[in-house]
Amino acid sequence: MSDLHAAPAAADDVSWSQWKLIRVKFGSHKLALVSIWLLGAFYLVALFAQFLAPYGTWQPSPYAYAPPTHIHFFFHGKFVGPMVYRTRIESDPETFERHFVVDASRPARIHWFVRGASYRWLGFIPSSLHLFGVEQDAQLNLMGTDILGRDCFSRDLIATQISLTVGLIGVFITFVLGCLIGGASGYYGGVVDNVVQRFVEFVTCLPTVPMWMALGAAIPASWSNLKVYFTITVILALRSWTGLSRQVRSKLLEMREEDYIVAARVAGATDWEIILRHLLPGFASYLIVNLTVEIPRMILGETTLSFFGLGLRPPTVSWGVLLQDAQNLAAISTYPWLMFPACMVVVCVLAFNFLGDGLRDAADPYKE
Amino acid sequence: MTEQRNLLTVRDLSKSYRLGGGFFDAREGTVRAVDRVSFSVERGRTFGLVGESGSGKTTIGRMIVRVVEPDQGAILFAGAASQTIDLAALTARQMRPLRRRMQMIFQDPLSSLDPRMTVARIIGEPLRAVHGVAPGDLRDRVAEVTELVGLRREHLDRYPHAFSGGQRQRIGIARALVTGPELVVADEAVSALDVSVQAQVLNLMRDLQQKLGVTYLFIAHDLGVVRYLCDTVAVLYRGRIAEIAEKRDLYRTPRHPYTESLIAAVPPPEPEDGPAPQPREPAALDQAPDHEAPAAGCPYRARCPYRQEICAHQEPALRAIAPGHSVACHFDLQLKGI
């Protein structure tokens, strides 16, 4: 039966467009498919982070460095749904070491759609609704708490907003700079090309991390978080446009000599028509691939800068800012949950790289 | 021969390219890709331009359709309204309305078709560039030309990658013919095809010429192909015309040693024409580096088996030795006797 269905499909591909060929080829790259779903989930989480998080980013509690809370479903052998036990803090009278004692007699149900810390969704819709939560006197810390007793899970979720969008905005700036500068270089050629390429070489030679650090250190401490955030994206983009501009230039030079461009000129098409009908569609797939590969670099860049304390600063939360808490060995060994943002960085960057890999393979369906 | 019998007359066409060009490239000088080439193409017939790679034949073809700017010379195109236009003197904007009257067929049938466009859009592109063609008319005209070149209507919604080499070249021919041009420059139109497919495409081109009265400028490196299709043939060597003659004269009695060696390299397709004249083996190959502009003398002398003292000093001019037969050699008639 499957053979019968396969035959007409194969005959069909004569009328497949480039995008259909790309989709089919991309579909055969399993890792890339998984990655695209994973990234979709990441961005959904970023979009609804405040709603998904049971607490706000700035809700201190006496429960400093509490380990992750266990969730239970049974109470005295009976199924009662998800719940946690209340804990209390006890000090060891000899060592003054603090212990979290689970009080198994005082369960607290986890409720759905509860009112909690107020926030502004997307920055302007006021709300205080959270997907789940527990009563005020209980603690629900899926990823433990930090030094001020703030819920790490909530902070990790909300940090995705900054960390994932810093890549997108940075890549957009990269895209504009790379296309304009590389396009001018490839289109005009000659002296312009020569000057631009030498400049690109100069920028490429600048050591990345010291340059970031110098620029990051130059950001005045009095600036608002929003301002700092945009400055960071610009700093990241200032370094990364060079690669894209070279790609654009070489692709333009290559395509300019293609016979079908000459054919279009013989046909009488104007430069503008050639750019719109032939060059841009030919370019699009390459640009998308390049941008996909560029996003994780931006994310890593932001994480690095913030980790060194030169990027975003608290109270803004990003993965890099959160990882500042995990800078010393004692913290990592005693409170390993502080390292969780690093896992998210790794998963996210890997997913982007796999996605870029799959797109690269699929981008040019005519080359085998 | 009046101007009007000739659709196209090329006079003293030249094109040079600068050597080097890199920032630190110290090489000086220029390469004369095309050097004072003149010829005429009769309306409704096929003119062949033959030469090895680097002989300037493609550059000539591209200058005529004005994709490459000529340095000097005139390209006289006889319009249907009995006035002659010098294409070389036109600006790009003035050239646009004339584009529909001259089109081009390319060597590589795949790279000359945009892989992202359907066949209908590819073939329709020259019409769309003309402007003022209604979408319905465009669709009809495209379908008409598609059937003319032996493709079917249902091919129109497919993409170039779905076709064989021969079919792709038919698409290229359909694109060249869609505006109803008077002149078609076929640049190595069959060189990239299998031999069996070459014959089909050549037959198609010949049939279309009979049906539509189109004039071909046929550029090739293969004398066998040229023999099949062309009426008049010009042999190019390093940007200069070595010999120009009616096809029969050229193949029967080549007067230039270079033509002779080219013909000898082709197996005779029609044995009744007798074996090709066998040239003398090159005496000694003190071949000058390719593309280096010769200081003086005959450009072919380094490879010529018949070369004499005079060849090193004096460049032979192209001169008529019979009606319609010109050759650029000091010894055309006495060739065999030397």
Interface residues (C-beta under 8 A of the other chain):
Chain A: D13 V14 S15 W16 S17 Q18 N194 E258 D259 Y260 V262 A263 A264 R265 V266 A267 G268 A269 T270 E273 R277 H278 P281 G282 P365 Y366
Chain B: F23 R62 V65 V67 R96 R99 R100 Q103 M104 F106 Q107 D108 S111 S112 L113 D114 P115 R116 M117 T118 E125 P126 A129 V130 D157 R158 Y159 H161 A162 G172 R175
